[in-house]
Structures are given as structure tokens and as C-alpha cells.
Amino acid sequence: MIERIEPAPPEVLAELERWAYEPPYDFYDGRHGQIRDPERYFAAYDASGGLVGHYYFEQQGDVLAYGLGLRPDLTGKGLGLEFFRAGLEFGRELFRPKRIMLAVAAFNERAITVYERGGFEVTGRHVRTFPEFGDVEFIDMEERC
């Protein structure tokens, strides 16, 4: 599915801000927040050059924070694990972290299942407050060693 991953150019970042997901995943819509730290975003393309999704990597010492987003029309089709693993391997090679962590909204059971299948486990929980959604619980996950 993923042919290449490269730094996200400005036109891809603009496209991400237009992405809209079906409820309850509309929490992840691009309209809810402006992209900060664009240098941390990477675009994932298929063999025909179509944008499949994006990855986000933030180096924090020897830990890599990992985020990802599959194009809205591709979600729920069984592509998540392959997409997740492609970004994970890319991040490992590029950053060489000792640990990889991610945070996911607790309601996103679909993603949590993918991450668990990909070798991650729950390590904690925290709450973030958003103007549009109020308090949202997140699950912290880390790769099993």
C-alpha cells in the first residue's frame, strides 16, 4: 500500500486540514486545529503517487512520539495495521529511538486494536481539554519490548 514516505510539502499539509472523518472520528478532522510543527509531518504515498495518509514524529530524547492519520475514505477497510507498521518502520530507521510511544483518544477502539496488534500496549491515561470537545481521555501506548 505504501510506496514512499517523505516530508510533507505545504500542499499536503493544506490538504490534511481539509480532511473530514465520519463521527465519532470527526474528532480528528483537520478543521479542528491548525498544523503546528510542519517539519514533523511526513506524507505517505501509494504506487500511483496518491496520498494515503500522514505520519507525525517528534523526538523527545531517546523516545519517539508517533502519530498517524489514514486518509478518511480509506479508514475502516482493514488497511490500518499495514499503514501503522509502515510508519513505525520508517520512524525507527530515521530516528533510531530506544522507545516509541503514542497517544490515542480512548473512544477510538478501532485504532487501539490496530496498535495492540502492532505490538503496543497501554501504559497510561491522560485527559486533554479541547475548545470544541471539552475533556477527552487519551490512552498512552508504548511498543512492547
BELMO-V839362 format. One line per field, one symbol per residue. phi: phi as a letter, one per 30 degrees, with the letter a starting at -180 (. if undefined). psi: psi as a letter, one per 40 degrees, with the letter a starting at -180 (. if undefined). burial: 1 if it has 9 or more other ideal C-beta (glycine too) atoms within 8 Angstrom, else 0. Layout:
phi->???
psi->???
burial->???
//
This chain:
phi->.ccabaeddeddeddedcdbcdddddecedddaddchedccbcccdddiddclbbbbbdbicccdbbaadeedcdicicedddedddddededdchddbbbbbbeedddededdddddjcbdblbacccbedbidbdccdbbddc
psi->dhdihihhidddddddeehhiiieeedeideeiihifdeehhihiadeeihdaiihhhhgbehhhhiihihdeeieeeeddddddddddddddddfidihiihihdegdddddddddeeiiheaiihihiddeahhhihhiihi.
burial->0100100100011011101010001110110000100100111111000011111111100011111111110110001111111111011100101011111111010111011101010000100000000001111111100
//
